[in-house]
Amino acid sequence: MTYAELPSGVVVAVGSPTDDATFTLTEEESDDRRVITVRSVSDALDEVRERCAHWPHAAAICDDVLRAVDPAAPAFAGVVTESLAYSTLQAGPEFARWLEERGPSELPEIPDPVVAERIDDTLHVRFNRVQRHNAFSTDARGALLEALEVARLDPSVTAVVLSGNGRSFCSGGDLAEFGTFADPASAHIARTRYSPALVLAELTDRLGKRCRARVHGHVLGSGLEMAAFCGHVESSRDAVFGLPELGLGLIPGAGGTVSVTRRIGRWRTAYLVLSGQTFDAPTALRWGLIDEIRD
C-alpha cells in the first residue's frame, strides 16, 4: 500500500484500504466502503490533486467534517457541525472567488415551488421548479418544510413519498441564489433551525422505509443529500448522482455529510465531494446510496 498526500492534507491510499486515509483508490473491483474503483489510479489522483489545489480551504474542511461527524449519532449534531463549517467557507476567499467569477445573477420567481397531496394515509410531496430542474431555493425550502410538517405532526400520516416533477428530482441549490445570505451566522441559524434534512431524518426514524424518495434525472447536491435521509430511495435508471459543492468553494450544506455518509461511508462521500465526479444508478445501488432501480 502507498499513500499520496494531496494539498490541504488530504491523504489518498492506493491499493489496500485503510481507515486513516481520506479514501483509497484502486483499479480492482471492491465492495469495501473505503475503496473507490477507478479506471486509472494515476489519472484519478491527478484530478483530485488539481481540485484540492484549486479549492484548498474547502477540501481541508470537507475532510475535517467527514472525520468529525459520527453517522451513528443523532442527525442534529452532525448537521450543526456541517453547517458551522459551511458558514466558515461562505465567509472565505474561495466562495468569494466563485461569486466573482459567476457575476451578477437574478433568481426567477416560480410559483408553487413544492406541491403536496395526501392520498389516504400517504403524503406525496413533489419539487415543482421544473424550469430549473427543481433547483433548491429558499422559497422551496419553506414550502417543503410546510408540507413535511403535516406528516411530522399528524400521526395518521403513515407514509411519505418525496419526488420531483419534470425532468429531474432536484439538481441542488439554485446557483442564482448563492451569495444572497445576510451573513454567515444568520445563514447557519436558518440551515439548522429550519432544516428539511432534520425533518426527513425525524420522519425516517418514525416511518422507516415508508418515508421514501423517488428520484430521477439530476440528483445532485442538496437533492441527493435530502433523498439520502429517507428510509428507502428508489431511482430511475437514467438518474445521475453527485456532490458538486467543492466547485463553489463549499462543502455539502443540506445534511449530506450525515445522510450520504450513513449510506456509503465517509471515504466514498469524500471522494464524491473532492473529485466532483457524477455516477449512475447502478453504481449508486452497488454502493448502497439507493435501494432500488425502477425500470
Salt bridges, closest charged atoms under 4 A:
ASP19 OD1 - ARG34 NH1 3.07
ASP32 OD2 - ARG34 NH2 2.79
ASP46 OD1 - ARG49 NH1 3.15
ASP63 OD1 - ARG67 NE 3.17
GLU94 OE2 - HIS57 ND1 3.80
GLU117 OE1 - ARG126 NH1 3.85
ASP121 OD1 - ARG118 NH2 3.77
GLU149 OE2 - ARG152 NH2 2.90
ASP154 OD2 - ARG118 NH1 3.00
ASP174 OD2 - ARG129 NH1 2.95
ASP174 OD2 - ARG132 NE 2.66
GLU202 OE2 - ARG152 NH1 3.63
GLU234 OE2 - ARG214 NE 3.54
GLU234 OE2 - ARG294 NH1 3.78
ASP291 OD2 - HIS232 ND1 3.94
ASP291 OD2 - ARG263 NH2 3.02
GLU292 OE1 - HIS232 NE2 3.04
ASP295 OD1 - ARG237 NE 3.07
